[in-house]
Amino acid sequence: MPRFSVIVPAYKVQPYLSDCLRSVLEQDFADLELIAVDDHSPDACGAIIDEAAERDPRVRAVHLADNAGLGRARNAGIRRATGDYLVFLDGDDTLAPGSLRAIADRLVRTGEPQVLVFDYARVDWTGEAVRNVRAELLREGDPEGVRQVFRLDQRPELLRLLMVAWNKAYRRDFVRAQGFAFPPGFYEDTPWTFPVLFTAESIAVLDRVCVHYRQRRRGGILRTTSRHHLDVFDQYDRVFRFLDARPELAHWRPALFQRMLDHLGVIASAPDRLPVAARGEFFRRAGAHHRRYRPYGAATPPGRARWRCLLLRLGARRAFQLLRGADRVRRGALALALVGYARLRAIALWLHYRMQLCRPLDPRLAVFAAYWHRGYACHPAAIEAKVRELAPGLRTAWITTPEYAHTLPPGVRLLHPGSAAYWTALARARFLVNNVNFTPRMRKRPGQIHLQTHHGTPLKHMGLDLRDRPAAARGMDFGELLERVDRWDYSLSANRHTTLVWERVYPSGYTTLPYGSPRDDVFQHATEDDVARLRARFGIPAGSVAVLYAPTHRDYQRRSVPRLDAERVARALGPGFTLLVRPHYFHAPGVGGGEAGIGNMVSSGGRVLDVSGHGRVEELCLAADALLTDYSSIMFDYANLDRPIVIHADDWDAYRAARGTYFDITAAPPGPVSRTEDELIALFATGAWCGPRSAALRAAFRARFCPYDDGRAAERVVRRVFLGERHELLPPVVPLAERRPAPAAVRTAAAPVRTTAVPIRTAPGPVRTAPSPVRASPATSPATSPAAAPAYAPPPAPPACPAADPAVPLPHRSRPH
């Protein structure tokens, strides 16, 4: 029988759940069982719990058939517990290191009390931890042990602590003997904690922070606007009924009454908790509870608390709010209000926009934008096209600057940023879609629906994770960022990795849509003829292996520095290859120059096409037979085509140190990895770029990052967001093994390799010609290096790419994983 049963209920906490479970399993006190209860969560909580159970036998996974609520989920854990003591931990909180050992030691020193109370620290979205302001109440007494173990009537000041279940350890036989259980509804801790403390014959305290209590910006009970906050009255009714049933505890009624008033006052003082329509009911019920439970002769508190008590008793909502407002002004909030007023005055200068905000929303108008107004592109473009197909009753408009106006398809209304039409559309559109954020001056109106599509799967750090990355953040205002995030109603995700990152680095109350990448739908629908037309448009010779080189931006460099000598690489690959070069869109068109940057030939013995002026990266992917990139998110998109990918990671250590990344792409790549230009050339010379090992790496990568991209992502988005269909009615995801992406033009054989030696670079020093061996960098893993390749001496005949291993996708799951 374990010492502790740690019970973790989980519902819509997928960004935090792994950290929560890890904080328990990595404790230096291992005598525990972790009972993780999936409260029928619609996100990946169930999968995260199952994965933890597979890795650690101490984890017991419990999946509830229906969403029962926090209280009943805890009860499910209690029924399965076998430990001496019960410890509750919410799925978005964590145990501090060493906590269970400290609790275990304290239990032994105090003689196995029925309840042990320990401390906590609040952790806000910045990561700052602040200890409980009433920590002094947990002082453990003098060294002689006086009052080390006590009943509540010996230390009634403990009632001033936060009345929650997760800052205590409970002896399981005590809980079972008393029949304690959690009720349904909000504030379920109230009818658990008070009876436990009133009843316990032996209580001890531990003056140590054991729980890090996460203060979520959105999504937690304290941040949710809901009528469920009225449940607090039913919960206090339960506690008073408990006292009625136990006359020996009747002396606790005055203390309970006062704590109830304090609790109701806190809820009444938080205007965002209650909907406007429920505030009157709250005060009426507060007055009724005051009259019903006020003990005869109860003292009236002094000072302003006296007036609060009186107003709650009378159910005087408006007077209570005026008093609360006066308190805020006294605490200095007037200065803050004046700052907000100045901002509103600045917004009011746009009189036209202000007037439009007074007009009703246009339910048929949808406004789209992408990449800071850089034309018709990315997920918003795919969704806009699908809106015109599936919802012809809607009108669409696109925000773009004049130089990108030509990218709009016929029939899509053009909006110039900052124009009167632009402000009118932002004020009145029912739907707002962007892959970045709209202007901070935009005001999100009730009834507007904001869909944030993002623009790629994150390898590099994003959002709040940039707080300690000044080179990447570049003065980013994180407070303003969070204000923009609060506008989002929906956030689009292509895989579970992305979902977990977005929900953590952009914390708010939006709904995640795990539907895939709409811009990649075309990969599943394009035909061989479509690919041929695109290749002809770009000037790719028939039969040539087209390699798309698409590097990413470096935050640690002030200007773009070429990572490869494109002409040298093209010469080394030979006439059977064509290199398509597309720099990151942050940088000006690159290697070729010329009109539109497409089709410019560089006479270098090979072929290099500058495609930096082509905005639709999906078309470049379709035309390319292989992708060469570094750390760009394009690799996640291109993986949907199931074509070879090569990673050139020459500055991986510097990039990772400057920007921060979520995983090591060189350890889990989608294909072979090179660290130097010579290694890169060798990968193509030996055929390793498209061999069996390349296919195996790509299959694992696709299983992890391409679970939903079956060609119907845009359809799912439109039907859910624009047409209001339920998630359950949307098209099921086609498993990876059943997908048939657009075929590559050159599929099985490598292009001819030059039969003459090529210049081999050394650093520093001039270019030299030598047939010296090309070896993998020591940092390159054996799985991704050409370790078995001979020295770079071209073979007498063009090598064929070995047959690719069949991809083995993960089992398809109907729920997000």
C-alpha positions in Angstrom: 0.0 0.0 0.0 1.6 3.3 -1.0 2.1 6.2 1.4 0.3 8.7 -0.8 -2.5 8.6 -3.3 -2.1 11.8 -5.4 -5.4 12.5 -7.2 -5.2 14.7 -10.3 -8.5 15.5 -12.1 -8.1 16.8 -15.6 -10.4 18.8 -17.8 -9.3 21.2 -20.5 -5.8 21.6 -19.0 -3.7 20.0 -21.8 -1.1 22.8 -21.9 -0.2 22.2 -18.2 -1.1 18.6 -17.5 2.3 17.1 -18.5 4.1 19.5 -16.2 1.6 18.6 -13.4 2.1 14.9 -13.7 5.8 15.2 -14.1 6.0 17.3 -10.9 4.5 14.3 -9.0 6.4 11.5 -10.6 9.8 13.3 -10.3 9.4 13.8 -6.5 12.3 12.3 -4.5 9.7 10.5 -2.5 8.6 7.6 -4.7 6.2 5.7 -2.5 3.0 7.0 -4.2 0.3 6.2 -6.7 -0.8 8.9 -9.1 -4.5 8.6 -10.0 -5.1 10.8 -13.0 -8.8 11.3 -13.8 -9.8 12.3 -17.3 -13.1 14.1 -16.8 -14.2 13.4 -20.3 -12.0 16.3 -21.5 -12.5 17.2 -25.2 -8.8 18.0 -25.6 -5.7 15.7 -25.3 -5.9 15.3 -21.5 -6.9 11.6 -21.9 -4.0 10.9 -24.3 -1.5 12.6 -22.0 -2.7 10.6 -19.1 -2.5 7.3 -21.0 1.0 8.1 -22.2 2.1 8.8 -18.6 0.6 5.5 -17.5 2.5 3.7 -20.2 5.8 5.2 -19.0 5.3 4.8 -15.3 3.4 2.0 -13.5 2.6 4.3 -10.6 0.1 6.1 -12.8 -3.4 4.9 -12.8 -5.5 6.3 -15.7 -9.2 6.8 -15.1 -11.4 7.9 -18.0 -15.0 9.1 -17.1 -17.7 8.4 -19.6 -19.2 11.9 -19.1 -18.0 15.2 -17.9 -18.8 15.0 -14.2 -17.1 18.1 -12.9 -14.2 18.6 -10.6 -15.8 17.3 -7.5 -17.1 14.1 -8.9 -13.8 13.5 -10.7 -12.0 13.7 -7.4 -14.6 11.3 -5.9 -13.7 8.8 -8.7 -10.1 9.1 -7.6 -10.9 8.6 -4.0 -12.8 5.4 -4.7 -9.7 4.0 -6.4 -7.2 5.2 -3.9 -5.2 2.7 -1.8 -2.6 5.1 -0.1 -2.4 6.0 3.6 -3.0 9.7 2.7 -4.9 11.5 0.0 -3.4 14.5 -1.7 -5.3 16.5 -4.3 -3.7 18.4 -7.1 -5.4 20.2 -9.9 -4.3 19.4 -13.4 -2.9 22.9 -14.1 -0.9 23.1 -10.8 2.3 21.5 -9.8 4.0 20.1 -6.7 7.1 21.9 -5.6 10.3 19.7 -5.7 10.7 17.8 -2.4 7.2 18.4 -1.2 6.1 14.8 -0.7 9.2 14.0 1.3 8.6 17.0 3.5 5.0 16.1 4.0 5.9 12.5 4.8 8.5 13.6 7.3 6.1 16.0 9.0 3.4 13.3 9.2 5.8 11.0 11.1 7.0 13.8 13.4 3.4 14.7 14.3 2.1 11.2 14.8 0.0 10.5 11.7 -2.6 13.3 12.1 -5.9 13.1 10.3 -5.2 16.3 8.4 -1.9 18.1 7.5 -2.2 21.6 6.2 0.7 23.0 4.0 1.4 26.2 2.1 1.2 27.2 -1.5 2.4 30.0 -3.8 0.5 31.7 -6.6 2.1 31.6 -10.0 0.9 34.1 -12.5 1.3 34.0 -16.3 4.7 35.7 -16.1 6.0 32.7 -14.0 6.4 34.8 -10.9 5.6 32.9 -7.7 4.2 34.7 -4.7 3.8 32.9 -1.4 0.4 32.8 0.4 0.1 36.2 2.2 -1.2 34.4 5.4 1.8 32.0 5.6 2.4 33.0 9.2 -0.7 31.0 10.2 1.3 27.8 9.4 4.0 28.3 11.9 4.6 24.9 13.4 4.9 25.9 17.1 7.8 25.8 19.6 10.5 23.1 19.5 9.0 21.4 22.5 6.0 20.4 20.3 3.3 22.5 22.1 0.3 22.5 19.8 2.1 20.6 17.1 -1.1 18.5 16.8 -4.4 20.1 17.6 -8.1 20.4 16.9 -9.5 23.4 15.0 -10.9 25.0 18.1 -7.3 25.3 19.4 -6.2 27.2 16.4 -9.3 28.6 14.8 -7.3 31.2 12.9 -6.7 28.4 10.3 -10.1 29.3 9.0 -8.6 32.5 7.5 -6.6 30.3 5.1 -7.8 29.6 1.6 -10.5 27.0 2.0 -9.4 24.6 -0.8 -8.8 20.8 -0.9 -5.3 20.9 -2.5 -3.3 22.4 0.4 -3.8 19.5 2.7 -3.1 15.8 3.1 -5.9 13.6 4.4 -5.7 10.3 6.2 -7.7 8.0 4.0 -9.2 6.0 6.8 -10.5 9.3 8.3 -12.1 10.3 5.1 -13.7 6.9 4.6 -15.0 6.7 8.2 -16.6 10.2 8.0 -18.1 9.5 4.5 -16.6 12.8 3.1 -17.2 13.4 -0.7 -17.2 16.3 -3.0 -20.5 17.7 -4.3 -21.3 18.8 -7.8 -21.0 22.4 -9.0 -18.6 25.3 -8.6 -17.0 26.0 -5.2 -17.0 22.3 -4.5 -14.1 22.7 -2.0 -16.3 24.6 0.4 -18.6 21.7 1.6 -15.5 19.5 1.8 -12.9 21.6 3.6 -15.1 23.1 6.3 -16.6 19.7 7.5 -13.1 18.1 7.3 -11.5 20.8 9.6 -14.5 21.0 11.9 -14.5 17.2 12.4 -10.8 16.3 12.6 -9.4 15.3 16.0 -5.8 15.8 15.0 -4.5 18.5 12.7 -0.9 19.5 12.0 0.7 22.1 9.8 3.8 22.3 7.6 5.4 25.7 7.1 6.5 25.0 3.5 5.3 25.8 0.0 4.3 22.5 -1.5 1.9 23.5 -4.3 2.4 26.0 -7.1 -1.1 27.3 -7.7 -1.4 28.5 -11.3 -3.4 31.7 -11.8 -4.6 31.3 -15.3 -5.6 34.4 -17.2 -8.6 32.7 -18.7 -10.3 29.3 -18.3 -10.1 28.8 -14.5 -13.1 29.2 -12.3 -12.0 32.6 -10.9 -11.7 33.9 -14.5 -14.9 32.6 -15.9 -18.0 34.6 -16.3 -20.9 32.3 -15.6 -24.1 31.8 -13.7 -22.3 28.8 -12.0 -20.9 31.3 -9.5 -24.4 31.2 -8.0 -23.5 27.6 -6.9 -21.7 29.2 -3.9 -25.1 29.5 -2.1 -25.9 25.8 -2.5 -22.5 24.9 -1.2 -22.8 27.0 2.0 -26.3 25.5 2.4 -24.6 22.0 2.5 -22.1 23.1 5.2 -24.8 24.6 7.4 -26.9 21.4 7.0 -23.8 19.5 8.1 -23.6 21.5 11.3 -27.3 21.1 11.8 -26.8 17.3 11.7 -24.0 17.5 14.3 -25.1 19.5 17.3 -21.7 19.1 18.9 -20.3 21.3 16.1 -22.9 24.1 16.4 -20.4 26.4 18.0 -18.8 26.8 14.5 -21.8 28.6 13.0 -20.7 32.1 13.8 -17.3 31.5 12.3 -18.8 29.8 9.2 -21.2 32.7 8.8 -18.4 35.3 8.8 -16.4 33.3 6.3 -19.5 33.0 4.1 -19.9 36.8 4.1 -16.2 37.2 3.2 -16.5 34.8 0.4 -19.7 36.4 -1.0 -18.0 39.8 -0.8 -15.1 38.6 -2.9 -17.4 37.3 -5.6 -19.5 40.4 -5.5 -16.4 42.5 -5.9 -15.3 40.7 -9.0 -17.5 42.1 -11.8 -16.3 39.7 -14.4 -17.5 36.6 -12.6 -21.2 37.1 -12.9 -23.1 37.8 -16.1 -25.0 41.1 -15.9 -28.3 39.3 -15.9 -27.3 37.3 -12.8 -26.0 40.1 -10.6 -29.3 41.1 -9.2 -30.1 37.4 -8.4 -26.8 37.1 -6.6 -27.5 40.0 -4.3 -31.0 38.9 -3.6 -29.7 35.4 -2.6 -26.9 37.0 -0.6 -29.4 39.0 1.4 -31.5 35.9 2.0 -28.5 33.9 3.2 -27.5 36.7 5.5 -30.9 36.7 7.1 -31.2 32.9 7.2 -27.9 32.1 8.8 -26.9 35.1 10.8 -26.4 33.8 14.4 -28.4 35.5 17.1 -26.4 38.3 18.6 -23.6 38.1 15.9 -21.3 41.1 16.1 -21.2 43.5 13.2 -17.7 44.1 11.8 -16.1 47.5 12.2 -15.3 50.1 9.6 -16.1 49.7 5.9 -16.7 46.0 6.4 -19.7 47.0 8.4 -21.2 48.7 5.4 -20.4 45.7 3.1 -22.1 43.4 5.6 -25.2 45.6 5.7 -25.4 46.0 1.9 -25.1 42.2 1.4 -27.8 41.7 4.0 -30.1 44.1 2.1 -29.2 42.7 -1.3 -28.3 46.3 -2.4 -26.3 45.6 -5.5 -25.8 49.1 -6.8 -24.8 50.5 -3.5 -22.3 47.7 -3.0 -20.8 48.4 -6.4 -20.5 52.1 -5.6 -18.8 51.3 -2.4 -16.5 48.9 -4.2 -15.7 51.6 -6.8 -14.9 54.1 -4.0 -12.5 51.6 -2.6 -10.7 51.3 -5.9 -10.4 55.1 -6.2 -8.9 55.3 -2.7 -6.4 52.6 -3.6 -5.1 54.7 -6.5 -7.2 53.2 -9.3 -8.2 56.7 -10.3 -4.8 57.2 -11.9 -5.2 54.0 -13.8 -8.6 55.0 -14.9 -7.3 58.2 -16.3 -4.7 56.4 -18.3 -7.5 54.2 -19.8 -9.6 57.3 -20.4 -6.7 58.9 -22.3 -6.5 55.8 -24.5 -10.2 55.9 -25.2 -9.9 59.5 -26.1 -7.1 58.6 -28.6 -9.4 55.9 -30.1 -12.2 58.4 -30.3 -10.1 60.5 -32.8 -11.2 58.0 -35.3 -14.7 59.4 -35.4 -15.7 57.3 -38.3 -14.7 54.1 -36.6 -16.5 55.2 -33.5 -19.7 55.8 -35.4 -19.4 52.5 -37.1 -19.1 50.7 -33.8 -22.5 52.1 -32.9 -24.1 50.4 -35.9 -25.2 46.7 -35.8 -22.9 44.0 -36.9 -23.2 42.7 -40.5 -23.9 39.0 -40.1 -22.9 38.3 -43.7 -19.5 40.0 -43.7 -16.2 38.2 -43.1 -12.9 40.1 -43.1 -9.6 38.3 -43.8 -5.9 39.2 -43.6 -2.5 37.5 -43.5 1.1 38.3 -42.8 0.6 41.9 -41.8 -1.4 42.7 -45.0 1.1 41.0 -47.4 -1.6 39.8 -49.8 -3.8 36.7 -50.3 -2.0 33.8 -48.6 -1.7 31.1 -46.0 -4.6 29.5 -44.0 -6.8 32.6 -44.3 -6.7 32.3 -48.1 -7.7 28.7 -48.1 -10.5 29.4 -45.6 -11.7 32.3 -47.6 -11.9 30.2 -50.8 -13.8 27.5 -48.9 -16.2 30.1 -47.5 -17.1 31.2 -51.0 -17.7 27.6 -51.9 -19.7 26.4 -48.8 -21.2 29.6 -47.6 -22.1 31.6 -50.7 -24.4 33.8 -48.6 -21.5 35.4 -46.9 -19.5 38.3 -48.3 -15.7 38.3 -48.0 -13.3 41.2 -47.9 -9.4 41.1 -47.7 -7.1 43.6 -46.1 -3.9 44.1 -48.0 -1.5 46.9 -49.0 -1.6 48.1 -52.7 1.5 46.3 -53.8 -0.1 43.0 -53.0 -3.6 43.8 -54.4 -2.9 41.7 -57.5 -2.8 38.5 -55.4 -6.5 38.7 -54.6 -8.8 36.4 -56.7 -11.7 37.8 -58.6 -14.7 38.7 -56.5 -12.9 39.3 -53.3 -13.3 42.9 -52.0 -10.1 44.8 -51.4 -9.6 46.8 -48.2 -6.6 49.1 -47.8 -5.3 49.3 -44.2 -6.3 52.5 -42.5 -9.0 53.5 -45.0 -12.5 54.4 -44.0 -13.7 51.1 -45.6 -11.1 49.2 -43.5 -12.4 50.7 -40.2 -16.0 50.2 -41.3 -15.3 46.5 -42.0 -13.4 45.9 -38.7 -16.3 47.5 -36.8 -19.2 45.7 -38.4 -17.9 42.3 -39.7 -19.3 39.3 -38.0 -16.2 37.2 -38.8 -12.5 38.2 -38.4 -9.8 35.9 -39.7 -6.0 36.4 -39.5 -2.8 34.4 -39.2 -1.3 37.2 -37.1 -3.0 39.8 -35.0 -5.2 42.7 -36.1 -4.2 46.3 -35.1 -4.3 46.9 -31.4 -6.6 49.9 -32.1 -9.3 47.5 -33.1 -12.1 47.0 -30.6 -13.6 43.5 -30.5 -17.3 43.8 -30.3 -19.8 41.4 -28.6 -21.0 39.0 -31.3 -17.9 39.2 -33.4 -16.1 35.9 -34.0 -12.3 36.1 -34.2 -10.5 33.1 -35.7 -6.7 33.0 -35.2 -5.1 30.6 -37.7 -1.4 31.2 -36.9 1.0 30.4 -39.8 2.9 27.2 -39.0 3.8 24.6 -36.5 6.2 26.1 -33.9 9.7 24.8 -33.6 11.1 28.1 -32.3 9.8 29.8 -29.1 6.7 31.9 -29.5 4.5 34.2 -27.5 5.2 34.4 -23.7 8.2 32.1 -24.1 10.0 35.0 -25.7 10.1 36.9 -22.4 13.7 35.7 -21.8 14.7 35.9 -25.4 15.4 39.7 -26.0 17.0 39.1 -29.4 13.8 37.5 -30.6 11.3 39.6 -28.7 12.8 42.9 -29.9 10.9 45.0 -27.3 7.6 43.1 -27.6 4.9 44.4 -25.3 3.6 41.2 -23.7 0.7 42.9 -22.0 -0.5 44.2 -25.3 0.0 40.7 -26.8 -2.2 39.2 -24.2 -4.9 41.8 -24.9 -4.9 40.8 -28.5 -5.0 37.1 -27.6 -8.1 37.8 -25.5 -9.9 38.7 -28.7 -9.6 35.2 -30.1 -12.6 32.9 -30.1 -10.9 30.1 -32.0 -7.3 29.1 -32.4 -6.4 26.7 -35.2 -4.0 23.8 -34.6 -2.4 21.2 -36.9 -1.2 18.7 -34.3 -1.1 18.1 -30.6 2.4 19.6 -30.2 1.1 22.9 -31.7 -2.0 22.8 -29.5 0.0 22.4 -26.3 2.4 25.2 -27.3 -0.4 27.7 -28.3 -2.5 27.2 -25.2 0.5 27.7 -23.0 2.2 30.7 -24.7 -1.1 32.4 -25.6 -3.2 31.8 -22.5 -6.8 32.9 -22.8 -10.3 31.5 -23.1 -10.5 30.6 -26.8 -11.5 27.2 -28.2 -8.8 25.2 -30.0 -9.7 23.7 -33.4 -7.5 20.7 -34.0 -8.5 20.5 -37.7 -5.2 20.7 -39.6 -3.6 23.2 -41.9 -6.0 24.7 -44.5 -3.2 25.9 -46.7 -2.0 22.3 -47.0 -5.3 21.0 -48.2 -4.1 21.5 -51.8 -1.4 18.8 -51.3 -4.1 16.1 -51.1 -6.1 17.4 -54.1 -3.5 18.5 -56.6 -2.9 16.1 -59.6 0.1 15.1 -61.6 -1.0 17.6 -64.3 -1.2 20.4 -61.7 2.4 19.6 -60.6 3.6 19.6 -64.2 1.9 23.0 -64.9 3.6 24.6 -61.9 7.0 23.2 -62.9 6.6 24.6 -66.4 5.6 28.0 -64.9 8.7 28.1 -62.8 11.0 27.0 -65.6 12.0 23.7 -64.1 13.3 21.4 -66.9 11.5 18.1 -67.5 13.1 15.3 -65.6 15.1 17.5 -63.3 15.0 16.9 -59.6 13.7 20.2 -58.2 15.0 21.0 -54.7 13.3 23.8 -52.8 15.7 25.6 -50.5 13.7 27.6 -48.0 15.7 28.9 -45.0 14.3 30.7 -42.0 15.0 34.1 -40.4 17.8 34.5 -37.8 16.9 36.7 -34.8 20.5 36.9 -33.8 21.6 38.5 -37.1 20.9 42.1 -38.0 20.7 41.3 -41.7 20.2 38.3 -43.8 23.5 36.3 -44.3 23.4 33.4 -46.9 23.8 30.1 -45.2 24.6 28.3 -48.4 26.5 29.1 -51.6 23.6 28.2 -53.8 25.6 28.3 -57.0 28.3 26.0 -55.6 25.7 23.5 -54.3 23.9 23.6 -57.7 27.2 22.9 -59.5 28.0 20.0 -57.2 24.6 18.4 -57.7 24.9 18.6 -61.4 22.6 19.3 -64.4 20.1 16.7 -63.2 19.1 19.0 -60.3 17.4 22.4 -60.1 17.7 24.5 -57.0 14.7 26.7 -56.2 15.8 29.4 -53.7 13.2 31.1 -51.5 14.5 33.3 -48.7 12.3 34.1 -45.7 9.7 36.7 -46.4 11.2 39.1 -43.9 14.1 39.6 -46.4 14.1 41.3 -49.9 14.0 39.0 -53.0 17.4 37.3 -53.2 19.7 35.5 -55.5 18.3 36.2 -58.9 16.7 39.6 -58.9 14.7 40.4 -62.0 11.0 40.8 -62.6 9.0 38.9 -60.0 12.1 36.9 -59.1 10.9 33.9 -61.0 12.7 31.9 -63.6 16.0 33.8 -63.4 18.8 31.5 -64.6 22.2 31.6 -63.0 24.9 30.1 -65.2 27.0 28.2 -62.7 27.1 24.8 -64.3 24.0 23.9 -62.4 20.6 25.6 -62.3 19.4 28.0 -59.6 15.9 29.6 -59.8 15.1 32.6 -57.6 11.5 32.1 -56.5 11.6 34.6 -53.7 8.9 36.7 -55.4 6.4 34.0 -55.5 4.0 34.4 -52.6 2.2 31.0 -52.6 4.7 28.7 -50.9 2.2 25.8 -51.3 2.7 25.9 -55.1 6.5 25.9 -54.7 6.2 22.8 -52.5 4.0 21.1 -55.1 6.6 21.8 -57.8 9.6 20.6 -55.7 10.7 17.0 -55.5 12.5 17.6 -52.3 12.8 20.2 -49.6 16.1 21.6 -48.2 15.6 23.8 -45.2 17.0 24.6 -41.8 14.6 25.4 -39.0 11.7 26.8 -41.0 8.2 25.7 -40.3 7.8 24.9 -43.9 9.2 21.4 -43.1 5.9 20.6 -41.2 3.8 21.5 -44.3 6.0 19.8 -46.8 5.9 16.6 -44.8 2.3 16.2 -45.8 3.5 15.5 -49.4 5.6 12.6 -48.1 8.6 13.7 -50.2 12.3 13.8 -49.1 13.3 16.5 -46.7 16.9 17.4 -45.8 17.8 19.6 -42.8 20.9 21.8 -43.1 21.7 22.8 -39.5 25.0 24.6 -39.8 24.2 27.1 -37.0 21.8 25.0 -34.9 23.5 25.7 -31.5 23.6 29.5 -32.1 20.0 29.5 -33.4 18.7 27.5 -30.5 20.5 29.7 -27.9 19.2 32.9 -29.4 15.6 32.0 -30.2 14.9 28.9 -28.1 13.2 25.8 -29.6 10.7 23.3 -28.4 12.7 20.2 -29.4 15.9 19.3 -31.0 15.3 19.1 -34.7 18.6 17.4 -35.3 17.6 14.6 -32.9 14.1 14.1 -34.4 14.4 15.3 -37.9 12.1 14.6 -41.0 15.2 13.4 -42.9 19.0 13.5 -43.1 20.8 16.3 -41.4 24.0 18.1 -42.5 26.1 20.5 -40.5 28.4 21.7 -43.3 28.0 22.5 -47.0 30.2 19.6 -47.9 28.1 17.2 -45.8 25.1 18.5 -47.6 26.6 17.8 -51.0 27.6 14.3 -49.8 24.0 13.5 -48.8 22.8 14.1 -52.4 25.9 12.4 -53.9 25.3 9.2 -52.1 21.5 9.1 -52.4 21.1 9.3 -48.7 18.7 12.3 -49.2 16.0 9.9 -50.5 17.0 6.5 -49.1 15.3 4.1 -46.7 16.6 5.9 -43.6 15.2 9.2 -45.0 11.8 7.6 -45.5 11.8 6.1 -42.0 12.6 9.4 -40.4 9.9 11.1 -42.5 7.3 8.6 -41.5 7.9 9.1 -37.8 7.8 12.9 -38.3 4.6 12.7 -40.3 2.9 10.6 -37.6 3.8 13.2 -35.0 3.1 16.4 -36.9 0.6 15.6 -39.7 -2.3 13.8 -38.0 -5.2 16.0 -39.3 -4.0 17.2 -42.7 -6.1 15.0 -44.9 -7.2 17.8 -47.3 -10.4 18.8 -45.5 -9.0 21.3 -42.9 -10.6 24.3 -44.5 -13.9 22.5 -44.8 -13.9 21.7 -41.1 -13.1 25.3 -40.1 -15.9 26.7 -42.3 -18.5 24.3 -41.2 -17.7 24.8 -37.5 -17.0 28.5 -37.4 -19.0 30.0 -40.2 -21.9 27.6 -40.5 -22.1 26.7 -36.8 -22.0 22.9 -37.1 -21.1 20.8 -34.1 -17.7 19.2 -33.9 -19.2 15.7 -33.9 -20.8 16.3 -37.3 -17.6 17.3 -39.1 -15.8 15.0 -41.5 -13.7 12.3 -39.7 -9.9 12.5 -40.3 -8.5 10.2 -43.0 -5.7 8.2 -41.5 -2.2 8.8 -42.8 -1.9 5.4 -44.5 -5.0 6.1 -46.6 -4.0 9.5 -47.9 -2.7 10.0 -51.4 -0.9 13.3 -51.7 0.1 14.9 -55.0 2.9 12.9 -56.6 6.3 14.3 -57.2 7.5 14.7 -60.8 10.6 12.7 -60.1 9.8 10.0 -57.6 12.2 7.0 -57.5 15.6 7.8 -59.0 18.2 10.4 -58.1 19.3 12.7 -60.8 22.7 12.2 -62.4 25.6 13.2 -60.2 28.6 15.0 -61.6 31.6 12.8 -62.4 34.2 15.4 -61.8 35.6 16.6 -58.5 34.1 19.7 -57.1 35.7 22.5 -54.9 35.7 21.5 -51.3 35.7 24.5 -48.9 37.8 24.8 -45.8 37.5 27.5 -43.3 39.4 29.7 -43.2 41.3 29.8 -46.5 40.7 29.9 -50.2 38.6 27.5 -52.2 40.6 24.3 -53.2 39.8 21.3 -55.3 40.4 18.0 -53.6 38.8 14.5 -53.5 39.2 14.4 -49.7 36.7 12.5 -47.6 33.4 14.2 -46.5 32.5 13.0 -43.0 29.6 13.7 -40.7 30.1 16.3 -38.1 30.6 14.8 -34.6 27.4 16.6 -33.6 25.4 14.8 -36.3 23.6 11.7 -35.0 24.5 8.4 -36.7 20.9 8.0 -37.7 21.0 11.1 -39.9 24.6 11.3 -41.1 26.1 9.7 -44.2 28.5 7.8 -42.0 28.5 4.7 -44.3 29.2 6.8 -47.4 32.7 6.6 -49.0 34.8 9.6 -49.6 33.2 12.1 -52.0 34.2 10.5 -55.3 31.2 10.3 -57.7 30.2 6.8 -58.8 30.5 5.8 -62.4 26.7 5.7 -62.8 23.8 7.6 -61.3 22.7 5.9 -58.1 19.0 5.1 -57.8 17.2 6.1 -54.5 16.5 2.9 -52.6 12.9 2.0 -52.2 11.4 3.9 -49.3 10.2 2.1 -46.2 6.4 2.1 -45.9 5.2 4.8 -43.5 3.7 3.3 -40.4 1.3 6.0 -39.0 0.1 6.1 -35.5 -3.4 4.6 -34.9 -6.1 7.0 -35.8 -8.0 8.5 -32.9 -11.3 10.2 -33.3 -10.5 12.7 -30.5 -7.5 15.1 -30.6 -4.2 13.4 -29.7 
